[in-house]
Amino acid sequence: MREINRGMSSFVVVVAALAAFTPPATLQSTCLSYPCRETFTVHGQDSFRFVRSSPIVMGRKFENNKLKMAKTALAYAKKASYIGKKVCMAVKAGGDDPDTNRALASVMKEANALDVPKDVVERNIKKAMDPAGAADFKELTYEAYGFGGVGLIINALSDNNNRATADVNMIVSKTGCKSASSGSVAFNFQRKGRLTLNKAIDEEELLDLAIEAGCDGDVELAEADNEGRGDSDEVACVVLTEAAELGALQAALQEQDIPCSGSLVQVPLTLVECSDEDAEANFKAIDRLEELDDVTNVEHNMQLA
């Protein structure tokens, strides 16, 4: 019994000592960034090890980079899914030979322009040739008004119109946006091809390349859009061209050893200024919409600072 009481007394003393323990200032400052260990020994036998640490705060730059990486991954997944669905549509309508199926040939050129791997195209061609393996996809477009009078164009590719419509309307409603009638928003947008270049190019050189590639439409140089479209820091400039000439111009640029990737976008003809609060609410709504499997992308006409 005495041994038990002696042990309990020792334990109480140790606990009291630990409670009163204050690490040195240098140790405290170290603990702010790194795990810190202190060992306490009683009677040369029992030792107690405690770990003092605080969460590592990575900072806003880390969070921004993480968000940008997530958006890039989502954009790639969306492009691959979009091309896969369009391949299925084209093959089911006209067969698996691009020489006789113009729709399939066009999708394959678009896949190249969007930097979608060939195996994605080939895999979906095989899938579409299996009567039980491919669904019937349709292109759908929804229009909505965001915060501050901003217009939203919601593009979708779905094998179930009712599901896609219900999902889009649900997110539009939940995020505080309003559904718009067909054409009430779309009239303010123009479909374009968009190329992001990792190497700078001047306007004269760009025009010469466009002419050599057989492009008859307008070609325009623009700045990278890191916030709105998630362009990486490696993007030196952006080229806008006619949607039908995207593939030809991309091939011409790549022949000149100018790294670039392309996509089809809808460019607003006029922009709407809105408050920071409205812009944040609009981006949250866009993110929620683009998380839907059927939605391929969402365009807007916000004036970005």
Secondary structure, 3 states (H helix, E strand, C coil): CHHHHHHHHHHHHHHHHHHHCCCCHHHHHHHCCCCEEEEEEECCCEEEEEEECCCCCCCHHHHHHHHHHHHHHHHHHHHHHHHHHHHHHHHHHHCCCCCCCHHHHHHHHHHHHCCCCHHHHHHHHHHHHCCCCCCCCEEEEEEEECHHHCEEEEEEEECCHHHHHHHHHHHHHHCCCEEECCCCCHHHEEEEEEEEECCCCCHHHHHHHHHHCCCCCCCEEECCCCCCCCCCCCCCEEEEEEHHHHHHHHHHHHHCCCCEEEEEEEEECCCECCCHHHHHHHHHHHHHHHCCCCEEEEEECECCC
